[in-house]
Amino acid sequence: MSSDIRFTDFKSDKQPTWCPGCGDFGTMNGMMKALAETGNDPDNTFVVAGIGCSGKIGTYMHSYALHGVHGRALPVGTGVKMARPDIEVMVAGGDGDGYSIGAGHFVHAVRRNVDMTYVVMDNRIYGLTKGQASPTSREDFETSTSPDGPKQPPVNPHALALASGATFIAQSFSSDALRHQEIIQEAIEHDGFGFVNVYSPCVTFNDVDTYDYFRDSLVDLKEADHDPTDREAAKDVILDNEKEHQGVIYKDESSVPYHEQHGVDEDMSVLPDGAPEGATDLVREFY
């Protein structure tokens, strides 16, 4: 850990406008603490977010940040990491942003194994748009737009990640502060794409998947003697629909991140001499 950096250094001067009690507060605090614990600081950290309640996180964290469009945070994060492989890239999203419109980008970011951390705040509902069913909502979850439930099985993001070739899959609970931080930290330290799905309860629109529900239901894989390096054991956990799990589900210790596989090790954010006339102005216009 860097002795000069504290997690409070990652706090911006903007006050969050999340609902009081929102799980995203705990999610963000764990992200900031994990970044500090791994020796990062705001000057070498880039946070990318999409649309939804989670999309505000780049405003509330003090670092380089970009608030992108719905479902497109991962390709932006990929571009940042390719241009600057020396900096820490963290992408934040929600279950709607990541597993609906962004699902295609999720699959390809996973299989490329870009060395960045993807934190998904999963509250199993669309919160910012006032409570519609999301891709991870239960099949019988009643909302104003699906009074009889969506009648579709929820997306299993871990299964999608494993099938796409993920090298690090984990799940945490925003209210379990220490474990959440530990899991995010391990994702950051992983050489490759670190994916963490975070149970981050919505206290306004979801009265089913609550703090109490997760506290009563969670099985911590650390206490269950689970071996995260065993892919078959990880598959069993992922396909177990009877339990809610917390911890590192799968980790490929032989993972080689994309930039190392392809020799991308130089700063490509600065245009070289001889660039076309006006190219720098064009880049600045859209930066």
C-alpha positions, 0 to 999 in steps of 0.5 A: 500500500502507498503510505501517501495515499488514502481512500479519501483522496479518491473522494471528489467534492461532489456530494452523491445524489443517490437515495439514502441507503443505496447500496452504491455508497458501499460499492464506491467506498470499497472501490476507493479503498481497494484502489488505495490499498493496491498503491494507486492514486487519482493521478494514475486512475481512470474511471469509466461509467455508463448510464444509470445510477451507477453512471454517476460514480465518476463524478463522485470519485476524484480521478480521471473519469468519463461518463459515457453512453448507455452500455458503452463503458467497456469499449471506452475503458478498453480504449483507455487501457490500450492507449495508456497501459501504465494506468489503472482502469476501472469500469463501473456499471449497473445490471441494466447498463452491463447485461442488457444494451452492453451485453455484447461489449461485455462478452468481447471485453471478457474474451480479450482479457484487457487488464482492467477491473469491471465492477457491476452494481447489481440491484436487480432493477432499473432504478434511475428510470423508476423501477422496471425489471432488469436483466437480473430481475427474478422471473416473478418480480412485479413492477409497474411495467411488468405486474405479473413479472417479466416471465423470463429467466434472469441473466446469469452474468457469471455463466456468461463471463465463464463461457466467454473465457473470463480469467477472473470472476467474483461477487461481493455484497456492498454492505459487507465492507471488508469482504467487498474491499478485499474482493475488489482489491483482488480483481485489481491485482489480477493480470487480466480482466477482473469482473466483480458483480456486486449485490448493491440493493436498491432501497427505493424500488426493490423490496425483495432483494434487500440488505436483509435478504442478502445477509440471510442468504449469502454463502461466503466461498472463502468459508466454504472451502471453494478453490477458485482455480478449479474451473469445474468447481467454479462452474458448479457455483455459477450454476447453483441457482439455490444459493447466493454466493460471495467471494472469488468464484474463478481465477486463472492464475496463468492469465496473460492480459491483452496488452502483454499478448500483443506487445502494447506497452507504450503510451499511445495517447500522444500523437507522434511527429508527422501526424496529419495536419489538424489531427490534434485539434480533431482529437481535442474536439472530441476528447 
